[in-house]
């Protein structure tokens, strides 16, 4: 039995291209791996917080072995979500990340999730030879939609691949849902190609 963490970083409903491909992937994955446990972390549904003063205050208190009871209720809530994200990431065997591409980059809530799980002493450590992952070996699928064709050269794709590899994930695979706005007359065929790729990768992930 494997644990699969699905990081859903999309504010729209199931009619979105990203989520249609994600749903196809999960359906086929569940059919082939009925014993696996799938947990969906919806960053917009839980209003995942950006990295800010509350988190830095909490980390400062922890470094000084001080009580987190000094934090406000809102600050504690943010820290709870960050700690939950770290625990979910460490506990997972496989990660599925789904998001739209906005202005060549991922949504800010996905960036915030990446900030949350990149914690020295938790998911990586500093050594004489550089940073070393503490929870390596996770398989990753990145599903991203875009109106044009970018073929993985956009900043969002490169960022997710780079950060997941920094944390020791191998391999980092990509399902691109692209080109439907650029070529609307080909949208149906392009969508079917993405759905087919999702189904194919679901059988080997």
Order of alpha helices (4+ residues) and beta strands (2+ residues): beta-alpha-beta-alpha-alpha-beta-beta-alpha-beta-beta-beta-alpha-beta-alpha
